[in-house]
Structure formats: C-alpha cells, structure tokens
Amino acid sequence: MKFLFILNDGPYGSERSYNALRLAGSLSKRDVVEVKVFLIGDAVTCGQTGQVTPNGYYNMERMVKAVLARGGRVGLCGSCCDARGIKEDIITQGAHRSSMEELADWTLEADNVLVF
C-alpha cells in the first residue's frame, strides 16, 4: 500500500506536521507500506538540517530522518524552498528538492493521500 503525506505547516508553530510525521514514521515501519512525504509551503523548513530543540522536545529533522531511514522518500517543494532561502546544502541528507511535477506523479501513484 502506498501513502503520500502532504505537509503544509511549519515544524514548530502547530502540531500538524509533527503528527503527520509521527504517522508517516509508524507506517514506514510496516513491510508492505511505501511512504512518501512532500513538504510544501512553510513545511519545507521541516526538512532543514541543523535543527536544535530543547531536551525532551520533538525534533522534526530527526523525524524526517527516521522516515528516510526506513525507506521512505521526502521531497521539498523547490519554489517554496527558494522563497524561504533554503538551499540544497541545508536540506536533510536523503531528502531532496522536488517539484509540482513530482508531487503530481506521487499523487497518481499513491493509494492514499493524506494532507496535513
């Protein structure tokens, strides 16, 4: 089963992106599931490296890495990255700069699309 998560919110303003990545992480542990995450709008900052959070507080970079480590794919909207000054050298390793074309492809391939 193929799941596509589309995240819109920044990493620490609300808990929408946090909850989406929690679910994506849980699903990515299952053998029969393929997980793709597309970060768009302010959510592209979830895929930034160097996030430092207080002890005991969730860290979105680590959550993105966990999805990637389990074979998930993470794409960041390229034009959204440009608008926020996010260059390729500060994108979490394993995630990639993406496009609306790739999002369209991922949407057509997915069995389930969840938008947060």
C-alpha positions as a printed NumPy array, in Angstrom:
array([[  0.   ,   0.   ,   0.   ],
       [  1.348,   3.436,  -0.952],
       [  0.839,   6.511,   1.231],
       [  1.568,  10.103,   0.289],
       [  1.704,  12.717,   3.03 ],
       [  1.491,  16.369,   2.014],
       [  2.573,  18.701,   4.819],
       [  1.846,  22.442,   4.729],
       [  2.658,  23.759,   8.229],
       [  5.999,  24.791,   9.634],
       [  7.728,  22.447,  12.049],
       [  7.034,  24.119,  15.373],
       [  4.064,  26.506,  15.019],
       [  1.337,  23.894,  15.199],
       [  1.471,  20.154,  15.698],
       [  0.091,  19.241,  12.26 ],
       [  3.445,  18.455,  10.665],
       [  4.576,  16.732,  13.854],
       [  1.526,  14.457,  13.849],
       [  1.873,  13.774,  10.128],
       [  5.477,  12.673,  10.583],
       [  4.505,  10.564,  13.593],
       [  2.019,   8.681,  11.433],
       [  4.408,   8.517,   8.46 ],
       [  7.072,   7.106,  10.764],
       [  4.732,   4.477,  12.178],
       [  3.547,   3.418,   8.723],
       [  7.091,   3.282,   7.372],
       [  7.875,   0.537,   9.916],
       [  5.473,  -1.801,   8.107],
       [  6.878,  -4.082,   5.432],
       [  4.003,  -3.763,   2.968],
       [  3.811,   0.044,   3.061],
       [  5.549,   2.657,   0.92 ],
       [  5.682,   6.165,   2.396],
       [  6.373,   9.416,   0.577],
       [  6.304,  12.827,   2.229],
       [  6.04 ,  16.083,   0.296],
       [  6.864,  19.259,   2.197],
       [  5.237,  22.386,   0.773],
       [  4.836,  25.977,   1.978],
       [  6.264,  26.544,   5.442],
       [  6.616,  22.774,   5.887],
       [  9.802,  22.849,   3.788],
       [ 11.568,  24.023,   6.934],
       [ 10.81 ,  20.594,   8.453],
       [ 13.421,  19.251,   6.037],
       [ 16.175,  21.644,   7.068],
       [ 19.373,  20.424,   8.724],
       [ 20.777,  21.767,  11.959],
       [ 17.558,  21.972,  13.95 ],
       [ 18.312,  22.361,  17.65 ],
       [ 15.45 ,  21.851,  20.065],
       [ 15.367,  21.758,  23.867],
       [ 15.899,  18.381,  25.548],
       [ 12.656,  16.451,  25.69 ],
       [ 11.115,  18.378,  22.786],
       [ 10.448,  16.745,  19.437],
       [ 12.838,  17.477,  16.582],
       [ 11.423,  17.474,  13.059],
       [ 14.773,  16.853,  11.403],
       [ 15.147,  13.605,  13.365],
       [ 11.6  ,  12.609,  12.452],
       [ 12.284,  13.206,   8.745],
       [ 15.484,  11.157,   9.042],
       [ 13.545,   8.303,  10.667],
       [ 11.154,   8.113,   7.691],
       [ 14.112,   8.189,   5.296],
       [ 15.979,   5.505,   7.263],
       [ 13.026,   3.145,   6.81 ],
       [ 12.974,   3.575,   3.032],
       [ 10.557,   6.49 ,   2.801],
       [ 11.083,   9.352,   0.388],
       [ 10.907,  13.033,   1.287],
       [ 10.646,  15.833,  -1.258],
       [ 10.693,  19.567,  -0.615],
       [  8.859,  21.937,  -2.955],
       [ 11.589,  23.742,  -4.881],
       [  9.798,  27.066,  -5.303],
       [  8.828,  27.032,  -1.609],
       [ 12.486,  26.443,  -0.729],
       [ 13.519,  29.352,  -2.958],
       [ 11.005,  31.671,  -1.29 ],
       [ 12.469,  30.783,   2.116],
       [ 16.136,  30.842,   1.126],
       [ 16.6  ,  27.104,   1.651],
       [ 19.492,  25.917,  -0.48 ],
       [ 20.291,  22.28 ,  -1.244],
       [ 23.219,  22.275,   1.211],
       [ 20.845,  22.714,   4.178],
       [ 18.319,  20.061,   3.17 ],
       [ 18.357,  16.985,   5.409],
       [ 20.52 ,  14.264,   3.891],
       [ 18.376,  11.802,   1.959],
       [ 15.573,  14.298,   1.326],
       [ 15.593,  16.149,  -1.977],
       [ 14.497,  19.316,  -3.694],
       [ 11.368,  18.41 ,  -5.615],
       [  8.704,  19.938,  -7.861],
       [  4.988,  20.086,  -8.57 ],
       [  5.594,  17.565, -11.358],
       [  6.976,  15.041,  -8.893],
       [  4.114,  15.761,  -6.484],
       [  1.671,  15.108,  -9.332],
       [  3.41 ,  11.793, -10.079],
       [  3.437,  10.78 ,  -6.414],
       [ -0.259,  11.668,  -6.109],
       [ -1.213,   9.494,  -9.063],
       [  0.88 ,   6.585,  -7.74 ],
       [ -0.494,   6.744,  -4.172],
       [ -3.285,   4.572,  -2.84 ],
       [ -3.874,   7.091,  -0.044],
       [ -3.119,  10.816,   0.096],
       [ -3.145,  12.497,   3.497],
       [ -2.916,  16.278,   3.695],
       [ -1.826,  17.974,   6.907]])
